[in-house]
Amino acid sequence: MTSIRSLVVFPKLSVHHITVEPKRVKAVYTLDKEDGSQVSNELIYSYDQVYFDRKNAEDVNLASMMLAQVALNYGLFFETIQFDGLFDDTDKSFLKDMMENTSREILVNKFYHKNEFLKPPFDSLKVEKLKRYTAAKIEFINTEYAHLKVEGRINETDKNKYAILSSGGKDSLLTYGIIKEIGEAHPIFINESGRHWFTAINSHKYYKEIEPNTAKPWCNSDRIFNWMVKQMPFIKENFQNIRADIYPIRLWTVAVFLFGTLPIVRKRNIGNVLIGNEYDTTVKGNHEGISHYNSLYDQSKYFDNALTRYYKKKGWDLYQYSILRSTSELLILKVLVKRYPELQTHQVSCHAAHEENGRMMPCGNCEKCRRIVGMLKALDEDPKRCGYTEEQIEKGLKALSARSIKQIGSDASHLYYLLMGKGLIQKTDHTLKLAKEHPEIVKLRFDNERSMMSDLPVYIRKPLFKILAQYSDGTVRLRDRKWHTFTLQNEDYETPYFLTK
């Protein structure tokens, strides 16, 4: 069988020529090939206001970190990866740690698991447990900004201000709705140059009308990702024609967008960065002795906690977290559609959204679509309000009778239980096997792995759960593998934040 190190197919990746302009930052990604030739492309972030000063060390440092994130996906494939920019020791440690984690995630979830984008023999690699999965030697140099030094000054932020990484999906819509009630909301949309921006268009248009704090930086990361995939000899040449719910290689994606929000966060003196992730995105797995996060690390609470620690080490008074960790997808959609129906009409949760008469519409065919249709019908709500046609709704329910959805087992089982109880799906071998009541799915869930009160800053807890409790069927805590009902007390709200332990 083929060894892991057969994936090392290039001598060097350089992230260099970092340019810092008042409204734009960019870097050249240069790939050295075995035959001595080079190919290059340019990663760009641009803004509609001034956020950078090339004479300011903190601005250049942040730009260097922003422009490095895409490269963290490629530690398995290069002999050397060189970052040319202004980095301090905290940055270097963070980049090395996150690249190593991403290398392991990509190896397990893209090469050891089924991946229709791979050519033989790379689709049957030998499983090897190593001390270090990143093959690349990581180098840091500073050819253009050696005259600057990062001081790491601590600036107190406004904890009533919340930046929301926004996408047009149910999680970010609900996060905005709740924060609008209890604080100052700053929805930030990263306008990725690819089709993923389609899901955000409806909600961004709406926010531009109602929310003056809305921001929309532009980034061409999607073009860089696709350009890199084209260079990879183990990826099928027709990868763009293969329909799948996964990317061919990359797994470090959220951070590419997240770092794009930070110039706005710092300029506006915002104290909180919120990413809309629910209970089931924090998952630990093990593949023949290799631990991993089921491709979901950058959606997990471990990612949020790691970024908060990074900010604190940098001297930034900033907290990153999700206010939805204790909720299931079904409960998120329930709160959204019941409490904020005007926001839910702009929801686009789809892998292949398309434009009709100036509005983005869901495809009605993908796994996400049938999941959303199923949940809305289970909640006695009409999927047509967010763009589904009667034909798509009928088709989605039929598809649910035949195929599974991407939810953890208990969440999927409870959804099928509700749909079957309402006579919305057929009784098939598939549905009868899945359908089982799990009442905890519509409750607020706390456990020591996925959802802890201590993952939330103290000041957000009471107002947050006052809202969520109105739509949940109670509160439960996982102990000895069983869910136990309890009532939130003052001592729960006062549990020390995880960084203070």
C-alpha positions in Angstrom: 0.0 0.0 0.0 1.1 3.6 -0.6 2.8 5.5 2.2 1.7 8.8 3.7 4.9 10.5 2.5 4.0 9.8 -1.1 1.7 12.8 -0.7 4.8 15.1 -0.6 4.7 16.1 -4.2 6.2 19.6 -4.2 9.5 21.0 -2.9 8.2 24.4 -1.6 5.2 26.7 -1.0 6.1 30.3 -0.3 3.6 32.9 1.1 5.4 36.1 0.3 5.4 39.6 -1.2 2.9 40.7 1.5 1.3 44.1 0.4 -0.5 46.2 3.0 -2.7 49.0 1.6 -5.3 51.2 3.5 -8.2 49.1 2.2 -6.5 45.9 0.9 -3.9 43.3 1.8 -2.5 40.7 -0.5 0.2 38.0 -0.7 1.7 35.9 -3.5 1.4 32.1 -3.1 4.3 30.6 -5.1 4.5 26.8 -5.6 7.8 25.2 -6.6 7.5 22.1 -8.7 9.8 19.0 -9.0 10.9 20.0 -12.5 12.2 23.4 -11.2 9.3 25.5 -12.6 7.1 27.7 -10.5 3.5 28.8 -10.5 2.0 31.7 -8.6 -1.3 33.2 -7.6 -2.4 36.1 -5.4 -4.6 35.9 -2.3 -6.4 39.2 -1.6 -8.7 40.6 1.1 -10.3 44.0 0.3 -12.5 46.4 2.4 -14.7 49.4 1.7 -13.1 51.4 4.5 -9.6 52.1 5.7 -8.4 49.4 8.2 -4.6 49.2 7.6 -1.5 51.3 7.9 1.6 49.7 6.5 3.7 51.7 9.0 1.7 50.2 11.9 3.3 47.0 13.2 0.0 45.6 14.5 -1.7 46.1 11.2 1.1 44.4 9.2 1.2 41.6 11.7 -2.6 41.0 11.4 -2.3 41.1 7.6 0.5 38.5 7.7 -1.7 36.2 9.8 -4.7 36.7 7.6 -2.8 35.8 4.5 -1.1 32.7 6.0 -4.4 30.9 6.8 -5.0 29.3 3.4 -1.6 27.6 3.5 -2.4 25.7 6.6 -4.3 23.2 4.4 -1.1 22.0 2.6 1.3 20.7 5.3 1.1 17.1 3.9 2.2 18.0 0.4 5.3 20.2 0.6 8.9 19.7 1.7 9.0 23.3 2.9 6.4 26.0 3.6 7.8 29.4 4.1 5.9 32.4 5.5 7.5 35.8 4.7 5.9 38.5 6.9 5.7 40.0 10.4 5.1 37.3 13.0 5.8 37.1 16.7 6.3 33.9 18.7 2.6 33.5 19.5 1.8 33.7 15.8 4.5 31.1 14.9 3.3 28.7 17.6 -0.3 29.1 16.5 0.4 28.5 12.8 2.5 25.4 13.5 0.0 23.9 15.9 -3.0 24.5 13.6 -1.1 23.2 10.5 -0.3 20.0 12.4 -3.9 19.6 13.5 -5.1 20.3 10.0 -2.6 17.8 8.4 -3.9 15.1 10.7 -7.5 16.0 9.9 -7.0 16.0 6.2 -5.1 12.7 6.2 -7.8 10.9 8.2 -10.9 12.5 6.6 -9.7 13.0 3.0 -7.4 10.1 2.4 -8.3 7.3 4.9 -12.0 7.9 4.4 -13.8 7.7 1.1 -13.1 10.6 -1.2 -14.4 10.5 -4.8 -11.9 13.2 -5.9 -8.8 11.0 -5.4 -7.0 9.1 -8.1 -5.5 5.6 -7.4 -3.3 4.7 -5.6 -3.9 7.7 -3.3 -7.3 6.5 -2.4 -5.8 3.5 -0.6 -3.0 4.9 1.6 -1.5 2.7 4.3 -2.7 3.8 7.8 0.3 5.1 9.7 0.4 6.5 13.2 3.1 9.2 13.4 4.4 11.7 15.9 4.1 14.5 13.4 1.8 14.4 10.4 2.9 17.7 8.8 5.6 16.7 6.3 6.7 20.3 5.6 9.5 22.1 7.3 7.9 25.4 8.4 10.0 28.5 8.0 9.4 32.2 8.9 11.3 35.0 7.4 10.8 38.8 7.2 12.2 40.5 4.1 10.0 43.5 4.0 9.0 44.5 7.5 12.0 43.9 9.6 12.0 47.5 10.8 8.6 46.9 12.6 8.1 45.2 15.9 4.9 43.9 17.4 4.4 45.4 20.8 1.2 43.4 21.9 -0.5 46.4 23.6 -3.6 45.5 25.5 -6.7 47.5 24.6 -9.9 47.0 26.5 -12.9 46.3 24.2 -16.6 46.8 24.5 -18.2 43.6 25.6 -21.7 44.8 24.5 -20.5 44.6 20.9 -20.7 41.3 19.0 -19.2 40.6 15.6 -21.2 37.8 13.9 -19.6 35.8 11.1 -22.6 35.7 8.8 -23.4 33.4 6.0 -27.2 33.4 5.4 -27.7 30.0 7.1 -30.0 29.4 10.1 -27.2 29.6 12.7 -25.9 33.0 11.8 -29.5 34.3 11.3 -30.5 33.2 14.8 -27.3 34.5 16.3 -28.1 37.9 14.8 -31.7 37.8 16.0 -30.7 37.0 19.6 -27.8 39.5 19.8 -29.9 42.3 18.3 -32.1 41.9 21.4 -29.4 41.8 24.0 -26.4 43.8 22.6 -25.0 45.6 19.6 -24.8 43.3 16.6 -22.2 43.7 13.9 -22.9 41.1 11.1 -19.8 40.6 8.9 -20.1 38.8 5.6 -17.0 37.6 3.9 -17.8 37.8 0.2 -15.9 34.8 -1.0 -15.3 35.0 -4.7 -16.9 31.5 -5.3 -20.5 30.2 -5.3 -20.6 30.0 -1.5 -21.4 33.7 -1.5 -24.8 32.8 -3.1 -26.1 31.6 0.3 -25.4 34.9 1.9 -26.9 37.3 -0.8 -30.5 37.3 0.5 -29.7 38.0 4.1 -26.9 40.5 3.2 -29.4 42.5 1.1 -31.8 42.5 4.0 -29.3 43.5 6.6 -28.1 46.3 4.5 -31.6 47.8 4.7 -32.1 47.3 8.5 -28.6 47.1 10.1 -26.1 49.9 9.8 -23.3 47.8 11.3 -23.3 45.4 8.4 -19.9 44.9 6.8 -18.9 42.9 3.7 -15.2 42.4 3.0 -14.2 40.6 -0.2 -11.7 37.7 -0.4 -10.6 35.5 -3.3 -9.7 32.5 -1.2 -12.0 30.2 -3.2 -10.0 30.9 -6.3 -6.8 30.1 -4.4 -8.2 26.8 -3.1 -9.3 25.7 -6.6 -6.0 26.8 -8.1 -4.2 24.7 -5.5 -6.4 21.7 -6.2 -5.5 21.9 -9.9 -1.8 21.5 -9.0 -2.3 18.4 -7.0 -1.4 15.2 -9.0 -3.6 13.0 -6.9 -6.8 14.8 -7.6 -8.9 13.9 -10.6 -8.7 16.5 -13.4 -12.5 16.7 -13.6 -12.9 17.5 -9.9 -15.1 20.6 -10.7 -17.7 18.3 -12.4 -17.9 15.9 -9.4 -21.0 16.7 -7.3 -20.2 16.1 -3.6 -21.0 17.5 -0.2 -17.2 17.7 0.6 -14.2 19.7 -0.7 -11.5 17.7 -2.4 -8.8 18.6 0.2 -9.2 21.6 2.4 -10.5 21.5 6.0 -9.0 24.8 7.4 -11.7 27.1 6.0 -13.6 29.0 8.7 -10.3 30.6 9.9 -9.8 32.1 6.4 -13.0 34.0 6.8 -12.6 34.6 10.6 -9.3 36.4 10.2 -10.9 38.5 7.5 -13.3 39.9 10.1 -10.6 40.8 12.6 -9.6 44.2 11.1 -13.2 45.3 11.5 -13.4 43.8 15.0 -10.3 45.7 16.1 -11.3 49.0 14.4 -14.8 48.9 16.0 -13.5 47.9 19.4 -15.7 44.8 19.4 -15.3 42.4 22.4 -17.0 39.3 21.1 -16.6 37.2 17.9 -19.5 34.8 17.3 -19.6 31.8 15.0 -22.9 30.0 14.6 -22.3 26.4 15.5 -24.6 24.0 17.2 -24.2 21.0 19.6 -23.3 18.4 17.1 -20.3 20.2 15.5 -18.0 19.3 18.4 -17.0 15.7 17.7 -14.0 13.6 18.5 -13.2 10.5 16.5 -10.5 7.8 16.3 -9.3 6.1 13.2 -7.1 3.1 13.9 -5.5 4.9 16.8 -5.4 8.3 15.2 -7.5 10.9 17.0 -9.4 13.5 14.9 -12.4 15.8 14.9 -14.5 14.3 12.0 -13.6 17.2 9.6 -15.3 19.6 12.0 -12.5 21.1 14.0 -13.0 24.7 12.8 -16.7 24.4 13.7 -16.0 22.9 17.2 -15.8 24.5 20.6 -12.1 23.5 20.6 -11.5 25.9 17.7 -13.3 28.7 19.5 -11.3 28.1 22.7 -8.0 27.9 20.8 -8.7 31.2 19.1 -9.7 32.9 22.4 -6.4 31.7 23.9 -4.5 33.0 20.9 -6.2 36.4 21.2 -5.4 36.6 24.9 -1.7 35.8 24.3 -1.7 38.5 21.7 -3.0 41.0 24.2 -6.4 41.3 22.4 -9.3 41.6 24.8 -11.5 39.4 22.6 -13.7 36.3 23.2 -14.7 33.9 20.4 -17.6 31.4 20.9 -21.0 30.2 19.7 -24.1 31.1 21.6 -25.8 28.0 20.1 -23.6 25.1 21.5 -26.3 23.8 23.7 -28.9 23.6 20.9 -29.6 21.1 18.2 -30.2 22.0 14.5 -33.9 21.4 15.1 -34.1 23.7 18.1 -32.1 26.4 16.3 -34.6 26.3 13.4 -37.5 26.3 15.9 -36.3 29.4 17.7 -35.5 31.1 14.4 -38.8 30.5 12.6 -41.0 31.0 15.7 -39.3 34.1 17.2 -37.7 35.7 14.1 -39.8 34.7 11.1 -38.8 37.8 9.2 -35.1 36.6 9.4 -36.0 33.0 8.5 -37.4 34.0 5.2 -33.9 35.0 4.1 -32.4 31.6 5.1 -30.5 29.8 2.3 -29.0 26.5 3.5 -28.0 24.8 0.3 -25.0 23.4 -1.5 -26.1 24.7 -4.9 -28.2 27.8 -4.6 -29.1 29.7 -7.7 -30.6 33.0 -8.7 -34.2 33.6 -9.8 -35.4 37.2 -10.3 -32.7 38.7 -8.2 -33.2 36.4 -5.3 -31.1 33.3 -4.4 -33.2 30.1 -4.2 -32.3 26.6 -2.8 -31.7 23.8 -5.2 -34.1 21.4 -3.4 -31.9 18.4 -4.3 -28.9 18.4 -1.9 -28.6 16.8 1.5 -28.9 20.2 3.2 -32.1 21.0 1.4 -33.9 17.8 2.3 -32.7 18.3 5.9 -34.1 21.8 6.1 -37.4 20.8 4.4 -37.8 17.9 6.9 -37.1 20.0 10.0 -39.5 22.8 8.9 -42.3 20.3 8.2 -41.6 18.6 11.6 -42.0 22.0 13.2 -45.4 22.6 11.3 -43.8 25.4 9.3 -43.9 26.0 5.6 -40.6 25.6 3.7 -42.0 27.8 0.9 -41.4 30.9 3.1 -37.6 30.5 2.5 -37.9 29.6 -1.2 -38.8 25.9 -1.6 -41.5 25.0 -4.1 -44.2 22.5 -3.4 -42.5 20.1 -5.8 -39.2 20.5 -4.0 -40.9 19.9 -0.6 -42.6 16.7 -1.8 -39.3 15.5 -3.4 -37.3 16.3 -0.2 -39.7 14.3 2.0 -39.5 11.4 -0.4 -35.7 11.6 -0.4 -35.7 11.5 3.4 -37.6 8.2 3.2 -34.8 6.7 1.2 -31.5 8.4 2.3 -29.9 9.6 5.5 -28.9 13.1 6.6 -25.8 14.5 8.2 -26.8 14.7 11.8 -25.6 12.8 14.8 -27.6 9.7 15.3 -30.0 10.9 18.1 -30.8 14.1 16.2 -31.6 12.3 13.0 -33.6 9.6 14.8 -35.8 12.2 16.5 -36.4 14.1 13.3 -37.5 10.8 11.6 -39.7 10.1 14.6 -41.4 13.4 14.3 -41.9 13.1 10.6 -43.2 9.6 10.8 -45.6 10.6 13.6 -47.0 13.3 11.4 -47.4 11.0 8.4 -44.9 13.1 6.4 -42.6 10.3 5.4 -43.2 6.7 4.3 -42.6 3.8 6.5 -39.6 2.1 4.8 -36.8 -0.2 6.1 -34.7 3.0 6.3 -37.1 5.1 8.2 -38.3 2.4 10.6 -34.7 1.7 11.5 -34.0 5.3 12.2 -37.1 6.7 13.8 -36.8 6.8 17.5 -37.9 9.4 20.1 -35.0 11.4 21.7 -36.7 14.2 23.7 -33.4 15.8 24.6 -33.0 17.0 21.1 -35.4 19.9 21.7 -33.9 20.7 25.1 -30.9 22.7 26.0 -28.1 20.2 26.4 -24.9 20.5 28.5 -22.1 18.0 28.7 -18.4 18.1 29.4 -17.3 17.6 25.8 -19.7 19.5 23.4 -21.4 22.2 25.5 -20.3 23.7 28.8 -21.6 26.9 30.5 -18.0 27.7 31.1 -17.4 28.1 27.4 -19.5 31.3 27.5 -18.4 34.6 29.1 -20.5 35.2 32.2 -22.2 38.4 30.9 -24.0 36.6 28.0 -25.4 33.7 29.9 -28.6 34.9 31.6 -30.0 37.0 28.7 -29.2 34.2 26.2 -30.8 31.4 28.1 -33.8 33.5 29.0 -34.6 33.6 25.3 -33.7 30.0 24.4 -35.6 28.6 27.4 -38.9 29.9 25.9 -38.6 27.5 23.0 -36.8 24.5 24.5 -38.5 21.7 26.4 -36.3 22.0 29.4 -32.6 21.7 30.3 -30.6 18.5 30.5 -27.1 17.5 31.6 -25.2 14.4 30.4 -23.9 12.2 33.3 -23.0 8.5 33.1 -24.1 8.5 29.4 -27.7 9.4 30.4 -29.5 12.8 30.1 -30.7 14.2 33.5 -33.1 17.0 33.8 -32.1 20.0 35.9 -32.9 23.7 36.3 -30.4 26.4 35.7 -29.4 28.1 38.9 -27.5 31.3 39.7 -24.4 29.1 40.4 -24.6 27.8 36.8 -24.5 31.3 35.4 -21.6 32.1 37.6 -19.4 29.2 36.7 -15.9 30.5 35.9 -15.1 31.1 32.3 -12.7 28.5 30.9 -9.7 30.8 30.7 -10.0 31.7 34.4 -9.8 28.1 35.6 
